[in-house]
């Protein structure tokens, strides 16, 4: 790793950096903003998970766009201690008190796992939270301990998506993740927004000058929009999962997440909010599984399903991400030119060593 004082050399198509060095860099940046060392490391693992698994819209691209501005605006308390509001054994209610969500969501899931070992199920509801990155990373913590992990979150008071037929946004993208062990196979990890795409993916496409497929954005008249820049310009809004004929399904899932993650926790509600993603609510659940390798049998059977095209074998959510993570931890994590330059500038400002480029 290298301490920097000047601008990086021009890059043709980005770089690859060592995974361990990337974690060290990200943890050091969080520590430079007042986050205690252990928390900073956990936050780095959560944020870099997006880049390691290929979900780059929720990875380090958000360091300068989302997380560092939260520190600058005082909307995150780097040393906040979550406060237990209620403890009923299998169910716990916490007030995160604006702790860094990348860390506090993992803590909530670990507590849910601890309670599930005693009660068979553990549910930790959290209010007063901040953005926590990829929901799948936190759900996976339970799967790695042999349990089913469920994570759902609203977007606090932020309103992004309109109800079907509505003229004003009411809810956020309201992500949902379910993870489960799969025996000898890669763990199952479903990680999705209840809108047709998360805002991070739309904005990433805009930065990269790419168009979007129809079905993700629409204008006020309901016509498809493929230019992602129209979203932040206010001329397009997100659609729900389910396509034109099934918007009610995605919207229903979004409302269900709002109920489970925010209404139950006493967090900020999108339809009643002031437009910012403060006072986020989320729920972390862990469910114990019976003894035996039924999970291995389940996911093995799915992988053995005869494919229509032999060149395209059947895979389940989480399989590709697992394989991609193994490759990138071995061969290096790719970072695009724009992102690498942003991290370079962060390194210069904070005095943190930037990961060396792998040649």
Secondary structure by P-SEA (a helix, b strand, c coil): ccccccccccccccbbbbaaaaaaaaaaaaaaacccaaaaaaaaaaaaccccccccccccccccccaaaaaaacccccbbbbbbccccccbbbbcccccccccaaaaaaaaaaaaaaaccbbbbbbccccccccaaaaaaccccccbbbbbbbccccccccccccccccccccbbbbbbbbccccccbbbbbbcccccaaaaaaaaaacccccccccccccccccccccccccccbbbbcccccccaaaaaaaaaaaaaacccccccccccccccccccccbbbbbbbbcccaaaaaaaaaaaacccccccccccccaaaaaaaaaaaaacbbbbcaaaaaaaaaaaaaaccccccccc
